[in-house]
Amino acid sequence: MAIAGSFLTLDSTEGMDKITQTEKVTSAYFSDGTTTLSSIVTSSLSDTNEEFFYGLSKATSPTVEEFNIAFGSTTGYGNANFSSDSTAKSKSEAVYKQYASLLLAPTEVTGGFFISRNNSLNTVPTEAKISSGKDTDIFILSAKRSRMKDRLNKGTWTITLSGSNSANSAGATTLNLTDDSANSTAVATVAGDRFNVVSGSAGTVHTAASTRTFGFFYPDQGIVVLSQQELSASIPGKHANRDDVVTFRTSVGHTMNGFGIGTGTGGTDKKIALRFANCLQPSGTKLVYRAEEDQVSAQYFCRIRSGEMNFSNNPTFVSGSQNDLRHSNMIGNPTTFITGVELYNSNGDMVAVGKLSKAVKKTFTSEATIKVKLTF
């Protein structure tokens, strides 16, 4: 019930009657409420879109995109040019430059991604598969903004890939990837924090980035950029099929289950990004991800002192034309029960209301503090 004279002013200065806290809350990333994507199919997209990226979906919900995959190359390999002009740019080159512009500092865009030789370390990884220069070819895995919330949760995700070796022994090679946030501090970039992608699972590092770096992970962007040469060194696929036009196959023994590619430029669209999807087909392969968001809570301490909240404007509290207390035993010692709290802004508009799980007894000889927590 409403209390007479119940408008008490709170001191909203931080640390007085108000305390603000930010908590990181994680949740399952995928649309079905789970953290794991397996039994993967490619989403139905227009041919124009598929020249740039493919969607990954669960086999049980093929129309719901969970992630996008793309292939980028500074050499222009794997895609037709934008026009018949021999000087025109390939679409794979446009993809590479798009992500370079998004993720790299302006002074680094032209130089490109240095993943295998990891330019964020003091020394080149001891087992780097590129002898000099940048990674000319990359695979990109990007999350859906609507499901990743504020960012992808670091230190918990796993990508498990499997494919054929050079002799085409299907499933002979399995590669588990995760980030090294548990062991390393983030590299500050224009796209937010960046961590190395290394051999390991669920944040547990098997082989450190100083030995071998497979990619870069940008949690705030929901993007993983992987070195094609590092991937192909572990899962090459059959050498004779490196220049084939890739088709999406659920057959484990297919020759396109590998990351080895040719070196030509322009020409036919070879659908290189599907090599990533094919390496998510064998038994045991999966994507494991959690979403993360910053949950801000404001806690207001409503302090009710001894002389406050001791009367009610409820009509049953009084009687008669003189508004005498209905119960004589309350004369000189009235008793009320607080059942709820309403918060108002400076304009007098009610912005929040809360009901107590149990009424709080209030008299002239007692005080109460009620904490109201608003989460948004």
C-alpha positions as CSV (number, residue, x, y, z in Angstrom):
1,M,0.0,0.0,0.0
2,A,1.2,3.5,-0.6
3,I,2.7,5.3,2.3
4,A,2.0,8.9,3.3
5,G,5.0,11.1,2.9
6,S,6.7,8.2,1.1
7,F,8.8,10.2,-1.3
8,L,12.3,9.9,-0.1
9,T,15.2,11.5,-2.0
10,L,18.1,9.2,-2.9
11,D,21.6,10.5,-3.3
12,S,22.5,8.9,-6.6
13,T,26.1,9.8,-6.4
14,E,28.1,6.7,-7.0
15,G,29.1,5.1,-3.7
16,M,26.4,6.9,-1.7
17,D,22.9,5.5,-2.2
18,K,23.9,3.9,-5.5
19,I,26.5,1.4,-6.6
20,T,26.9,0.4,-10.2
21,Q,28.5,-3.0,-11.1
22,T,29.3,-4.6,-14.5
23,E,29.3,-8.4,-14.7
24,K,30.3,-10.6,-17.7
25,V,27.6,-13.1,-18.3
26,T,28.1,-15.9,-20.8
27,S,25.4,-18.0,-22.6
28,A,25.2,-20.6,-25.3
29,Y,26.0,-19.1,-28.7
30,F,24.0,-21.3,-31.1
31,S,20.4,-20.8,-32.0
32,D,19.2,-24.0,-30.4
33,G,20.5,-23.0,-27.0
34,T,23.6,-25.2,-27.1
35,T,27.3,-24.4,-27.2
36,T,28.3,-26.9,-29.9
37,L,27.7,-27.0,-33.7
38,S,28.2,-30.3,-35.4
39,S,26.4,-32.0,-38.3
40,I,27.1,-28.9,-40.4
41,V,25.5,-27.9,-43.7
42,T,25.9,-24.8,-45.7
43,S,23.1,-22.2,-45.7
44,S,21.2,-21.5,-48.9
45,L,22.5,-18.2,-50.3
46,S,22.4,-16.5,-53.7
47,D,25.2,-17.3,-56.1
48,T,26.4,-13.7,-55.8
49,N,26.8,-13.9,-52.1
50,E,28.6,-17.3,-52.3
51,E,31.4,-15.7,-54.3
52,F,32.3,-13.9,-51.1
53,F,31.2,-16.1,-48.2
54,Y,29.1,-19.1,-47.2
55,G,26.8,-19.6,-44.2
56,L,27.2,-22.6,-41.8
57,S,24.0,-24.0,-40.3
58,K,23.0,-27.0,-38.3
59,A,21.6,-29.9,-40.4
60,T,18.4,-29.8,-38.3
61,S,17.9,-26.1,-39.1
62,P,19.5,-25.4,-42.5
63,T,17.9,-22.0,-42.9
64,V,19.3,-20.5,-39.7
65,E,22.9,-19.2,-40.2
66,E,25.2,-19.8,-37.2
67,F,28.5,-18.6,-38.7
68,N,29.9,-17.3,-42.0
69,I,33.1,-18.6,-43.6
70,A,35.1,-16.8,-46.3
71,F,38.4,-17.1,-48.1
72,G,40.7,-14.2,-48.9
73,S,43.8,-14.0,-51.0
74,T,46.1,-11.1,-51.9
75,T,47.0,-13.0,-55.1
76,G,43.4,-13.1,-56.2
77,Y,43.4,-16.9,-56.3
78,G,40.1,-18.8,-56.2
79,N,37.7,-16.3,-57.6
80,A,36.8,-14.7,-61.0
81,N,37.6,-11.0,-61.4
82,F,34.9,-8.4,-61.0
83,S,35.1,-7.8,-64.8
84,S,36.8,-9.3,-67.9
85,D,39.5,-6.6,-67.6
86,S,42.8,-8.4,-66.8
87,T,43.7,-5.6,-64.4
88,A,40.4,-6.0,-62.4
89,K,40.6,-7.3,-58.8
90,S,39.5,-10.8,-57.8
91,K,36.8,-11.2,-55.3
92,S,39.0,-13.1,-53.0
93,E,41.4,-10.2,-53.0
94,A,38.5,-7.9,-52.1
95,V,37.6,-10.2,-49.2
96,Y,41.2,-10.1,-47.9
97,K,41.4,-6.3,-48.1
98,Q,38.0,-5.9,-46.5
99,Y,39.1,-7.8,-43.4
100,A,42.5,-6.1,-43.4
101,S,40.8,-2.7,-43.3
102,L,38.4,-3.9,-40.5
103,L,41.0,-5.6,-38.3
104,L,44.3,-4.0,-38.9
105,A,45.7,-0.5,-38.1
106,P,45.7,1.9,-41.1
107,T,49.5,1.6,-41.3
108,E,49.3,-2.2,-41.4
109,V,46.5,-2.7,-44.0
110,T,48.8,-2.7,-47.0
111,G,51.2,-5.1,-45.3
112,G,48.5,-7.6,-44.6
113,F,48.1,-10.3,-41.9
114,F,51.3,-11.7,-40.4
115,I,49.9,-14.8,-38.8
116,S,52.3,-17.6,-39.4
117,R,55.3,-15.3,-38.6
118,N,53.2,-13.6,-35.9
119,N,54.3,-10.0,-35.7
120,S,52.9,-9.5,-32.2
121,L,55.6,-11.7,-30.8
122,N,59.2,-10.7,-30.1
123,T,60.5,-13.5,-32.2
124,V,59.1,-15.5,-35.1
125,P,57.4,-18.8,-34.1
126,T,60.0,-21.6,-34.3
127,E,57.7,-23.8,-36.5
128,A,56.3,-21.1,-38.7
129,K,55.3,-22.5,-42.1
130,I,55.9,-19.3,-44.0
131,S,59.6,-18.5,-44.4
132,S,59.1,-14.7,-45.0
133,G,56.5,-12.1,-45.5
134,K,52.8,-12.0,-44.8
135,D,50.0,-14.6,-45.1
136,T,48.8,-14.2,-48.6
137,D,45.8,-16.5,-48.1
138,I,43.4,-16.6,-45.1
139,F,40.2,-18.3,-44.0
140,I,37.8,-16.2,-42.0
141,L,35.2,-17.5,-39.6
142,S,32.8,-14.8,-38.4
143,A,30.0,-14.9,-35.9
144,K,26.4,-13.6,-36.2
145,R,26.2,-10.3,-34.2
146,S,22.7,-11.1,-32.9
147,R,23.9,-14.3,-31.2
148,M,27.4,-13.3,-29.9
149,K,25.9,-10.5,-27.8
150,D,28.7,-8.1,-26.9
151,R,31.5,-10.5,-27.9
152,L,32.5,-14.2,-28.2
153,N,33.7,-15.6,-24.9
154,K,37.4,-16.0,-24.9
155,G,39.2,-19.0,-23.4
156,T,36.3,-21.4,-23.8
157,W,35.9,-22.1,-27.5
158,T,37.2,-24.9,-29.7
159,I,37.4,-25.5,-33.5
160,T,37.9,-29.2,-34.3
161,L,38.8,-29.8,-38.0
162,S,39.6,-33.1,-39.7
163,G,40.6,-34.0,-43.2
164,S,42.8,-36.0,-45.5
165,N,46.5,-36.1,-45.7
166,S,48.5,-36.0,-48.9
167,A,47.7,-39.7,-49.5
168,N,44.0,-39.0,-49.1
169,S,43.5,-41.0,-45.9
170,A,40.3,-39.5,-44.8
171,G,40.2,-38.4,-41.1
172,A,43.8,-39.2,-40.7
173,T,44.5,-35.7,-39.3
174,T,42.5,-33.9,-36.6
175,L,43.3,-30.4,-35.6
176,N,42.0,-28.7,-32.4
177,L,42.2,-24.9,-32.2
178,T,41.5,-22.4,-29.4
179,D,42.8,-19.0,-28.2
180,D,45.7,-18.4,-25.8
181,S,44.0,-15.9,-23.6
182,A,44.6,-18.1,-20.5
183,N,48.4,-17.7,-21.0
184,S,48.8,-14.4,-22.8
185,T,47.7,-10.8,-22.5
186,A,45.6,-9.3,-25.3
187,V,47.2,-7.3,-28.1
188,A,45.4,-4.0,-28.4
189,T,44.2,-3.3,-32.0
190,V,41.8,-1.0,-33.7
191,A,39.3,-3.9,-33.7
192,G,39.6,-4.5,-29.9
193,D,41.6,-7.1,-28.1
194,R,43.3,-9.8,-30.2
195,F,44.6,-13.2,-29.1
196,N,46.5,-15.9,-30.9
197,V,44.8,-19.0,-32.3
198,V,46.9,-22.0,-31.3
199,S,46.7,-25.8,-31.0
200,G,44.6,-26.6,-28.0
201,S,41.0,-27.0,-26.8
202,A,38.6,-24.9,-24.7
203,G,41.3,-22.4,-23.8
204,T,43.9,-25.0,-22.8
205,V,46.9,-24.5,-24.9
206,H,48.7,-27.5,-26.4
207,T,51.3,-25.7,-28.4
208,A,52.2,-22.1,-27.7
209,A,52.0,-19.3,-30.3
210,S,55.8,-18.9,-29.9
211,T,56.1,-22.3,-31.5
212,R,53.3,-22.1,-34.0
213,T,50.5,-19.6,-34.6
214,F,47.4,-20.7,-36.7
215,G,45.5,-17.4,-36.6
216,F,44.2,-14.4,-34.8
217,F,41.0,-14.2,-32.7
218,Y,39.1,-10.9,-32.3
219,P,36.5,-11.5,-29.6
220,D,34.8,-8.1,-29.8
221,Q,34.3,-8.6,-33.6
222,G,33.4,-12.3,-33.3
223,I,36.0,-13.0,-36.0
224,V,38.7,-15.7,-36.3
225,V,41.3,-15.2,-39.1
226,L,43.3,-18.3,-39.9
227,S,46.4,-18.8,-42.0
228,Q,45.8,-21.0,-45.0
229,Q,49.4,-22.2,-45.0
230,E,49.4,-23.2,-41.4
231,L,46.1,-25.1,-41.8
232,S,47.3,-26.8,-45.0
233,A,50.5,-27.9,-43.2
234,S,48.4,-29.9,-40.8
235,I,45.5,-30.9,-43.1
236,P,46.7,-30.6,-46.7
237,G,44.1,-32.7,-48.5
238,K,45.1,-34.6,-51.7
239,H,47.7,-32.7,-53.6
240,A,46.3,-33.6,-57.0
241,N,43.0,-31.8,-56.2
242,R,44.3,-28.5,-55.0
243,D,43.1,-26.6,-58.1
244,D,39.7,-28.3,-58.3
245,V,36.4,-26.4,-57.9
246,V,35.4,-27.4,-54.4
247,T,31.9,-28.9,-53.7
248,F,30.3,-29.3,-50.3
249,R,30.4,-33.0,-49.4
250,T,29.3,-34.9,-46.4
251,S,31.4,-37.9,-47.5
252,V,34.3,-38.2,-45.1
253,G,36.6,-39.6,-47.7
254,H,36.2,-36.8,-50.2
255,T,39.5,-35.5,-51.6
256,M,38.5,-31.9,-50.9
257,N,38.7,-32.4,-47.1
258,G,41.9,-30.3,-46.8
259,F,43.3,-26.8,-47.0
260,G,45.9,-27.2,-49.8
261,I,45.2,-24.7,-52.7
262,G,46.8,-23.8,-56.0
263,T,48.5,-20.7,-57.0
264,G,46.7,-19.4,-60.0
265,T,44.9,-16.1,-60.2
266,G,41.4,-15.0,-61.5
267,G,39.5,-17.5,-63.7
268,T,36.8,-19.8,-62.4
269,D,35.3,-19.5,-58.9
270,K,36.9,-22.4,-57.1
271,K,34.7,-22.0,-53.9
272,I,37.8,-22.3,-51.7
273,A,35.8,-21.3,-48.5
274,L,34.0,-24.7,-48.8
275,R,37.3,-26.4,-47.9
276,F,36.7,-25.1,-44.3
277,A,33.2,-26.5,-44.3
278,N,34.3,-29.9,-45.6
279,C,36.8,-30.2,-42.8
280,L,33.9,-29.8,-40.4
281,Q,32.2,-32.9,-41.8
282,P,34.1,-36.0,-40.4
283,S,33.0,-37.5,-37.1
284,G,34.2,-35.6,-34.1
285,T,34.6,-32.2,-35.8
286,K,32.7,-29.3,-34.3
287,L,32.6,-25.6,-33.4
288,V,32.2,-24.9,-29.7
289,Y,31.4,-21.3,-28.7
290,R,29.8,-19.2,-26.0
291,A,28.4,-15.6,-26.2
292,E,29.3,-13.0,-23.7
293,E,27.7,-9.7,-22.7
294,D,28.4,-7.0,-20.1
295,Q,25.4,-6.9,-17.7
296,V,25.2,-3.6,-15.9
297,S,23.4,-3.5,-12.6
298,A,22.6,-0.4,-10.5
299,Q,21.9,-1.1,-6.8
300,Y,19.9,1.6,-5.0
301,F,19.9,1.6,-1.1
302,C,16.6,2.9,0.1
303,R,17.2,3.8,3.7
304,I,14.1,4.3,5.9
305,R,14.9,6.0,9.1
306,S,13.0,5.7,12.4
307,G,10.8,8.7,11.8
308,E,9.8,7.8,8.3
309,M,7.2,5.5,6.7
310,N,5.2,5.2,10.0
311,F,1.8,6.2,8.6
312,S,-0.3,5.1,5.6
313,N,-2.7,6.9,3.4
314,N,-4.7,3.7,2.9
315,P,-8.3,4.6,3.9
316,T,-8.5,1.6,6.3
317,F,-5.7,3.1,8.4
318,V,-7.9,5.8,9.9
319,S,-11.6,6.4,10.6
320,G,-14.0,9.2,11.2
321,S,-14.1,12.8,10.0
322,Q,-11.0,13.6,12.0
323,N,-9.0,10.8,10.5
324,D,-8.3,9.2,13.8
325,L,-6.2,6.0,13.9
326,R,-8.6,3.1,13.5
327,H,-6.9,1.0,16.1
328,S,-6.3,2.7,19.5
329,N,-3.3,0.6,20.3
330,M,-1.5,2.4,17.4
331,I,-1.8,5.8,19.1
332,G,1.7,6.9,19.9
333,N,3.1,3.8,18.4
334,P,1.7,3.2,14.9
335,T,2.9,0.1,12.9
336,T,3.1,-0.1,9.2
337,F,4.3,-2.8,6.7
338,I,6.4,-1.9,3.7
339,T,5.5,-4.2,0.8
340,G,7.1,-2.5,-2.2
341,V,9.4,0.2,-3.6
342,E,8.9,2.5,-6.5
343,L,11.7,4.5,-8.1
344,Y,11.1,7.9,-9.8
345,N,13.3,10.0,-12.0
346,S,13.9,13.7,-11.5
347,N,10.8,14.5,-13.6
348,G,8.6,12.5,-11.3
349,D,8.1,9.6,-13.7
350,M,8.1,6.1,-12.2
351,V,10.9,4.1,-13.9
352,A,10.9,1.0,-11.7
353,V,8.8,-0.9,-9.2
354,G,9.6,-3.8,-7.0
355,K,7.6,-5.9,-4.6
356,L,9.2,-7.4,-1.5
357,S,9.0,-11.1,-1.0
358,K,8.0,-10.5,2.6
359,A,6.5,-7.3,4.1
360,V,8.9,-5.3,6.3
361,K,7.5,-4.2,9.6
362,K,8.1,-0.5,10.4
363,T,7.7,1.5,13.7
364,F,9.2,4.6,15.3
365,T,11.7,2.4,17.0
366,S,13.0,0.6,13.9
367,E,14.8,1.4,10.7
368,A,15.1,-0.5,7.4
369,T,17.3,-0.5,4.4
370,I,15.9,-2.0,1.2
371,K,18.3,-2.7,-1.7
372,V,16.8,-2.4,-5.2
373,K,18.8,-3.9,-8.0
374,L,18.2,-2.9,-11.6
375,T,19.9,-5.0,-14.3
376,F,20.1,-3.8,-17.9
